[in-house]
Amino acid sequence: MANPFRNIRCINDPEYLEGQNTSKTLSIEFLPDGFVFSVMDQNRYQYVALEAYEAPNLHGVENYSPHIKDFFTNHLLLNQGFDKVIAAVYARDLVLIPAPVYSAEKQEDLFNTYAHPESSSRLKNEAIQIIDAQGIYPVPENLLNVCEEIFPSVRVRNQGASMIKNVMAAQKLEKWKADVVIHVKKSHAEILLLHKEKLIFYRSFSITCFDDILYYVFYVLEQYQKQAEKLHLTVLGELPMDSKGYTVLNSFFRKVSIPDANDMFKYSQHFDSIPIHYYFNLLNLNTCE
C-alpha cells in the first residue's frame, strides 16, 4: 500500500534519537488534513520531537485511517514503546451537554438532537470538568481499531474538548487572558467566546480562506452582541504573527496576542525554530489527563 502522507515539519533532538533509555509519552492529533505527533521525555518533562504530516489526496480522518497502521509501525519514532499514548481526534460535531443533564443511556439521543451521526463511527463521551459538561462526539471506527491495535493502552480524546480544557485552564491559572480565542488549521477553525472567564460559545467551522474566519468570528460576535473593538483576541494555530490575516484581526480587535509556550514543560532547543502556538493543543494534551 503506497504511503499517502507527506511530511511538512520534522523536529528531532539528536540526543534522543541516539536511543537514550527513558520513559516517553506520545501525543497525536488526528485532523482532517493529516496528523501531527510529539514525543515527550517524561524523565526531563521535555518535548524532544514533533512531526507533522498531511494526506493531500485523502481529506478526512476516516479516509486516511486505513493507512495509519503501515505508517506508524514502520516509523523510527512511532514503533518504539511508549509509557503513555494520547490521541486527540478531530470531529466536526462536538455536542456539549451540562453535566447534570447528561445520561449515558441517553447519549445517542442527546447527540442526535444537535448533530447528525457520521457513518461508520462510534459515539464517545468525555468529561470536561472545567466547564461542568460532558462532550459527546463521533470517532471513525477504523481509526479507533487501528489505534487500539498499535497502542493497546491509548487514551482517545476529542480534539475540541482538549482545546476547551486547555484554553479554560489557561484562564483559570492566569497564564493568559482572552475574550475570544480562534484556533486556525488548514481546513477548519475553532472559535471560543468567553465572558468573565466562562465559556459561552464553542464551535468548529470548515474554512477555505481567511475571509471565512472573519465571517464566522463576526457572525458569532453579532449573535452575542459583542463589539470586537472592546475585546481581547488570542490566536492559536496556523496564523503567523507577521501574516496579513493577523494584521487584519489586529485592526478590528482591542488587542490581539499569541500566548507563550506552556512553562510547565521544557522544550528541546530545536523547538525554537517553530511558531509554537501552531501546536498549542498538541503540546498541552498532557495537561488534559
N, C-alpha and C positions, 0 to 999 in steps of 0.2 A: 504494500500500500504506500503510495507516494506521500511524502511529508508535505502537508499543505501550509505549514507555519513558516513565517518569515520573521527573523529576529530584528527588532527595531531598537533594542537597548540591551547592553550587557555590561554589568559591573561585577567584578570578582576580586576579592582580596587574595593575592598570590600566596600569602602565608597560609590562608585557609585551604586553598586548593592543593597545597603540598601534603595534605592529609593529616592534619592535627586531629588527635582523638579528643572529641569534645561533644557535649550534649547540644543538639541542634533542634531548632524549630523551623518548620516550613510553613510559610503563609502564601496562599494563592488566591488571586481574584480571577474568576471566570466572567468575562464581559462579552457583550455582543460581537465585538470585532476581534477578539482573541483573549489572551490571558497574560498575566504578569505574576511573577513569584519572587519572594525574597527568602533568604536564609539568615537566621539569627543564631549566633553563638551564645548559648544560654549561660555558659560559664562567665563570659565577659559582658553579657547583656548587650551585645554589639551586633549590628547588621553587617554581614560580610559579603553578601551577594544579592543582586537584583537583576532579573532578566525579563524582558517584555517581548511578546510575540503577537503578531496579527495573522489572521486567516483571511487573506484578501478575497478568496472565492467561496468562502463558507460563512456567510453572515448568520449569527445566531448561535448561542451556546449549544443548542440541541443538534445543530448541523455539523459542528466540528468535533463534538464529543466522541464519535467513533474513532477518531484519530489520536485521542489523548493517550491511550494505553501504550501504543507503539512509541510515541514520542517520549513519554515520561520514563519508560523502562529502559530506553537507550540513551538517556541524557546523563552526562557525567555527574551532575549535582543531584538530579532528581531520583536517581536509582540508589542513593545511599539510604541508610537507616536514619529515621528521624524520631526524636523523643516525643514530638508533638507536631501534628499537622492540622492546620486550619484552612478551610476552603470557603471563601465567600463567593456566592453565586448571584449574578445579576438576574433579577426578574422584573419584567415590565410592570407588573402589578404587585404591590406590597400593600396589603389591607391592614390598617392599624385599628385594633379593637380595644377599647378600655378594658383593663384587666378585670374589673368587677363584672363586666358583661360577657367576657369570653367563656366559652364552654367547649371542651374538646369534642364532645358529642355533636355539637352544632357547628363545628369548624367549617365544614364544607358549605353549609347553608349561609354562614356569615360571609365567607369569601364570595360566594356566588351572588350575594346581594349587591356587592360593589364592583365585582370584576368577573371576567369570563375565564374559566379554567383553560389552560393550554393542553393540547393533545399530548399524550404520552408523557405526562408529568405527574409528580407526586406532591400533594399538598403537605407542607410542613409549617410548623409554628415556632416562633422564637420570642422569648420573654424580653421585653425592653423596659426593664425596671425603672430606668431613669426618667421615663415619661409615664410610668404605670400603665403600660399597654402590652398587648400581645400582637406580634406581626404574623400574618398568615400570607404564604407565598407559594408559588409552584416551583419545583425544581425538575428539570428534564430527567426522566427515569434513566436514560442511558448514561448521563453524567454521574448520577448517584451510584449506579452499578460499577462503573469503572473506577471511581474514586475509592469506593469501599473495597474493591478488589486489590488496588495498588497499595492503598493505605488503610488497612482494616480499622484503625483507631481514629480515622479522620473525623474532625468536628465540622460539620457543614453548617454554614451560616448564610444569612441573606445579606447581600452587599449593601442594600439600602438600610436595613436595620442596623448594620455595623456603622454606617455613616451617621445615623441618628445618634447612636450611643457615643461615638467619638466626638461629634460636634457638641452634644449636650454636656459631656464630661468636661470638655474644654471650658464651657461657660461656668459650670459649677466650680471647677478648680481655679477659675480666673486665669487660665493660660492665655486666653484671648477672648474678646467680646465681639458680638455681631448682632445686628438686627435681621440681616438677610445673609444666607450662605448659598453660593452656587458651586456645584461640583461639575466640572466640564470634562467630558470624554469625547471621543471621535464622533460617535453617532447618538449620544444621549447626554442629557444634563439633568442634574437633580437640583431642586430648589427647596430650601428650608427657610421658613419665615418664623421668627422668634419675637416674643413680646414678654418683656420682664423675665428673661431667661427661661421662658417656657415655649415649647414648640407648639405653634398654632397651625402650621401647614407643612406638609411634605409631599412631594410628588416627583416622579421621573418622567421626562419628556424626550421623545425622539427628536433629533435635530439633524439638519443637513448643512447649516451655515450659522454664522454668528448672529445673524438677524433673527433666527429662530429663538435664540436665548433671550434677546431683548424683548421679543414679543411675549414670551411666556413670563418673564420676570415682571414686566409691567402689567400684564393681564392679572397676575396674582396680586400685585400691589393694589390695583384698582378694585379688585374684589374685596379686599380687606381695608380699603380706604386709607392706604398708606402713601406718603409722599417721599419719593426717592431722595430728594434734597435734604431730608431730615434723618436719613438712615445711614447706618454703617454697614457696608457690604464686605463680606470676606469671600475671597476667591480661592477655590481649591481645584485641583485637576489641571488639565492641559490648556492653560491660558497663561502665556508668559507675561511678565510684568512689562516688558518692552513692546508688547503687541498693540496693534491698532484697537483690538477689542477691549483691552484693559484701559486704554486711553479714553475710549468712548464711555465705558462704565464710570470712569473717574469724573467725567463731565456731568453725569447725572446724579451721582450719589454724594452725600455729605462727606463721606470718607470711604475709600476702597483700600483694602490691605490684603496681604498674604501672610499667613502665620509662619513662624519659625518651626523648625523640626522639634518634635517632642523630646525634651531634655531628659525624659525618663530612660531613654535608650542612648547608646553610643553608636557611632557610625564609622565604618571604615573610611579612611581618607579619600578613597575613590568615589564616595558618595558626594564629595564636594563638587564633582563635575556635573551634577544633575540638579534641576529645579525640584527640590524635594517635595514641594506641595503637589506635584504631579501625582505622587503616590501616597498622599495623606492617609487614605483609608487602609491601603495595604500595610503600611508601616505602623499602623496603630491597631491592627487586628488583635495583637496580643493583649491589649488593654480591655478587649471586649469579653474576655473569658470570665 
